[in-house]
Each structure stands twice: as C-alpha cells, then as structure tokens.
Amino acid sequence: MSFFDKLKEGLSKTKNSINHVFSNFRKVDEELLEELEEALIMADVGVETSQEIISNLREKIKLEKIEDEENVKKALREEIVKILEIENKELHLETKPSVILVVGVNGVGKTTSIGKIANRLKQGGKQIVIAAADTFRAAAVEQLEIWSQRAGAKMVKKQEGTDPASVVYDAIKITKEIGADVLICDTAGRLHNKKYLMDELLKIEKVIDKELPEASKEVLIVLDATTGQNAIEQVKAFKETTGLTGVILTKLDGTAKGGVVIGIVDKNKIPVKFIGIGEKIDDMEIFNAQEFVQAIL
C-alpha cells in the first residue's frame, strides 16, 4: 500500500464527515454551504477557519457561477490548498552541522518522529547525532535509543535527572568531533503551561545558539492529530516561547479530526513539514497539501 493510500485510509473518517454533505446533493445554495461549514467544524478545522473557507467559497461560486457538485468540491479543495500551501515547507539544513530541535507535550509521538526523521536523513546520506535531552524520564531515553539504533544514528545520553542543556552541549561537541551533518535534539514532553519546563527549553536553545551560531536550525513541534483543537493551543503556547519553524503531525490514521491540520496552519502560519501514519520507521512523509486535500475530499 502506497503512503497516499495509507493517508486516504487513515483520513476516511474525516473524509466521510465532509463528503456526507454531498451525498444528498440537490443544488448549490445557502443550505449546502451551511452544511459544509458545519462539516468542516466537526472535522476540527476550527470555527473561524471554517467560516473563512466557506465565505471564500461562496464568493467563488457567485463569481464563477458554479452550479454542479463536482465544481463545488473542486473550488472547496482550492480554498483549503490555498491555506496549506505556505512557504518553507522543506527542512532547511543548509549548514554542516544543522540542528533540529523537537518539542511537544507527552504522548504525541516525539520519539518515534525523531527516529523516522533520522531514518529519512540517513537514507539521504546524512550522518546523524541524536541528543537524548528528555532526562526527566528514563523510559524516554531507552525508547529513543531503540529508535536511534533502527535509524543508524549516534545517540548522546546522560543519567536521568541530568540538566538537559548539558546533554545538548555534549551532543554538539560530539557532532563537531565526528563531522556529523545533523544534530536532532529530543526535549522533555513539557506541558505548555509549566513555566519551568519552558525555561528549560529556552536554556537548550541558548546553548545551541552559543555553540553553533551559524548553524541552520529547525524547531519542530510534534502534534497528535486526534487531540483536535487542543493541538492548535499547543502550537500557540510553544510559539510564544520558541521560534517554531514547522509541524510534525502524527496519528492521522483513523481520526475524524484530520481537519485540524488546516486550522493549525491558518491560525499560526507555520507549515506542516511531515505527517506520520503508523508505527513503522518509514511511516512518515513530507507533507503534500494537494494529496492531503485529495484524501479528505
């Protein structure tokens, strides 16, 4: 099964909730638009974003005199793609070494995402170092070690309870020594309302900026698609603390809340860089807005 087929299958609940509106299609009128808006909200696109999409769709229908179902779908797809197609979708890893800092709350799939990214980069010929800077949980380090081995990456770790910034410092030193291409830093599953954990994150960033001032840096937040609107709030909170450059969206398989992707991008103007479906090491792809919209419409 191709990744796109997995995506379509994973987003089938989201797709069904939106496409159900068209199952009893009679004509293009205000009732249809209201039903579409409700379906988008139910798919966790968000109220404001859904209203914006439907408002633009209404104008397009009037302007282009759209009267049939297929052209309404086409116009709706275009409006959603317009939101999702923003700049800087690719990973910017121009320098050697470059840094990827991975953030997010507990349970969203940070560790598996790091393993999958490391594997992708390794397959592209890059030498990878992973810093196990989530020192609050021994289990997190153990899990990351398994994924590092699967991806063929070198991992730097310390004892549980060690200052996370010191782990990153040591990892930077080793990255320089062995001439690695990319350093990926795991961070604790910090709850976005806990100030001391956010301060720890800032401390890690200061170490990176001091030791690798010229390095390309990506700050990626991992989000669980099944959490819906809460994911949007997490982005807002982390964005206030650190310069987020992209989103990794996990657990898209089987969720009826796949529309949250649209709300995240619309509200925060941050690109989705990767999407994950499944637990295998290659179950991650670069986000493609056209394919995503095709999968839900």
N, C-alpha and C positions, 0 to 999 in steps of 0.2 A: 504493500500500500504506500503510495507516494505521500509526502508530507502534506500536500494540498488536500488529498483525500482524507487524511487524518484530521486536518483542520476542519473540513466540511462536516465530518462525522462528529467531531468534538463540539462544534458550534450548532449542531442540529436543533437543540432546544431553543437557542436564541433565534435561529432561522425560522423555526416553526411559529414562534410567537409573533414575528413580524409578518411572515408570509400568510398567516391565517387571515389577515385583513383582506388579502387579495382573493382568498378562496371563494368569497361571495361577491366578487366584483360586479357592480351594476353600471356605475358611471363615475366619472371624475367630478366629485362635488365636495362641499364642505364637510359632509359626514365622513367621507373617505379620509380626508386629511385629519380630522379629529381622531379617527380610529388609528391612523398611522402614528400620530403623535402619542397616543396612549400606549401603543405597542412599543415604541421607542423608549418611553419612560419605564415600562415594565421590563425591558431588556437592560435597564440600568444605564442608559445613555445619560440620564440626568434631565431634570425638568427644563432648565434654561437652554441647554444644548438642543434638546428635542424641539423646543419651541422655535429656536433659531433655524434648525434644519427645515421644519415644516413651513415656516414663514418664507424662507428662500424658495422652497419647492412650490409654494402657492404662486409666487411671483413668476417662476419659470413656466408653470402650467398656463398662466394667463398670457405671458409673452409669446410662448411657442404654440399656444392653442392645442395643448395636449389633451387628447380625449380617450386614449386607449390604455389598457392596463400595462402593457409592456413598456411603453414610453414613460409612464409614471415611475415604474421601477427603475428604468434607466436614469431618469432625472434624479431620483432619490439616491441612487448609487453615486452619481456625480457629486451631489451635495456632501455626502459623507466622505468620499475620497478627498474632496477639497479641504476638509478639516484635517484628515490624517496625513496628507502629503505635505509635510513641512521639512525644512532644511535640516542638515546634519544628521541624517538617518544612519549613515555609516559610522563605524567606530573610527575615531581619529587617533591613530597610533603611529604618527609620523616619525617620532624620535626613537632612538635606541639608548636606554630603555624608555618605554612608555609605561604608564600606570593606569590600572583600572581599580577604582575603589568601589566596592559593592556594599550597599546599605539596604536596610529594610527591617521590618519587625519580625519577631519569631514566627516560624511556621509557614513562611511564604515560599520557601524553596530556594533560599540563597545558596546553600551548599551545593545542591545539585546544579544550579545555574552556573556557579563558578566552575564546576567540573566540566560542564558542557561547553562553556566558552573556552576554557583551557584546551579542551579537545579540538575544537574548531581551529584555534590558533596554531596548535601543534600540527594539525593536518596541513596547515598552510606554511609549514616550515619554520615556525617561530619557536624559540626556546623560552619556556615559561617558568617563573618562580611564583609560588603562592604563599602569602603570609597569613598564617592562622591567628588573626588578631581578635578573634572571639574567644578571649581567655576566661570568660565567665562560666563557660560550660565545657567540661572535659569531653562530653559526648560530641560537641560540635567539632572539636579538633579531630577526634577519632574518625568522624564521618568524612570530614574534609580530607583527611589522609587517604582514605579509601578512594575518593574521587580523584585526588591528585595522582595516585598510582595508576588508576584507569586511564587518565589523560596523558600520562608520561611526563608529568610536571614535577619540579623540585619543590618541596614544601618546607617552610621555616616555621618552627613552633617553639613554644616555651611552656613552662609549668602553668597549671591552672591558677588563675588569680594574678598572673604577671601583668604589668602595665601594657595594655595593647599597643600603645605608641612605641614601646621598646621593641616589640616583635616586628613592627613595620620597619623600624630603624635597622635592625639586624638583617631583615629581608632585603632592604635596599643595598646594604653593604655586600651581601652575597650576590645580588643581581649584578652589581658593578664588577665584582671579582670574576664571575664566570662569563660575563658579557651576554647576559640573557636579554631577550628582546622585550619581554613584557612582564611586569610585576602585577599580580592580581591580589588585592588585599581584601580578605574577609573581615567583617566587623560584627560586633555583637548584635543580636536581634533586638536592638534598642527600641523600647517603646517611645513613640514620638512625643509623649507628654512628660517624659522623665528628663529633667534638665541636665543632671549629672552625666547621663549617657550621651546626650547631645554634645556636651562639653568634651567628652572623651573623643567623640568623632572629630571635633574641631582640632583637638590636640594631634590626632593622627594626620590630619590634613596639613598642619603646620610642619610636622616632621617631613612629610613628602615635599612640601614647597621649599623647605630649607635644604634638604639633601639632594633633591632633583629639581632645581628651579627651572630648568629649561625643558623638562620632560612634558610630552603630551599627556594629558590626564583626562580620563573619563570617570564620571561619578554616576554610577548606575543604580537605580532603586529597583528592587525586586518586589513585584506586587502579585498577590493571589487574586486572579480574576473572579473567584467565587465570592469574594468579600464585597463586590459591588461598589456602592458609593463610598464605603469606608476607605477603599483604595485611593480615591480622589483626595480624601482628607489627609491620608498618609503622605501623598506627594506634596501637598501644600505645607505640611509641617516640616518635612525634610528640606524642602526648597528654601525655607527661611533660615536654615542652619548651614546648609552646604550647597555649592553650585551644581545642582543636578544637571547632567547632560543627556540623560536618557532613561528609558524604562525597559525593564525585562518583565514581560507578563507571563506568569505561569498558570498552570491548572486550567487552561482553556477547555480541556476535554470535559464535556458533559455539563457545562454551566449554562444556565438560562440568562446569565448576566454578562454575556460577551460584549454587549453594547458599552460597557464601562470603558473600554478602550477609547471610544470616541469622546466620551466625557473627559477622560484624563488628558488627552491631547488638547481638546478645545479649551479647557479651563487653565491649563498650565503651560501650554505652548512648548511642551517638551516631547521629542519624538520617541515613539516606541521603537527600540532597536532590535529586540529579539522577542520571539514568542516561544513558549515551551508547551509541548503536548506529550505527556507520558514521562516515564522514568528512565528510559534508555539514554545512553550517553550522546546519541545523535538525534534525540528527540527535541531539537531546538533549531529554529531557522531565523534568518534575518527577516524582520517584519516587512511584508509587502502589502501596502494599503489596498491595491486593486484586488489581490487574491482574498484578503480578509473580507472586503465588502462583497465580493462574489460569493463567499462562503455563507454570508448571512442574508443575502438577497438573491 
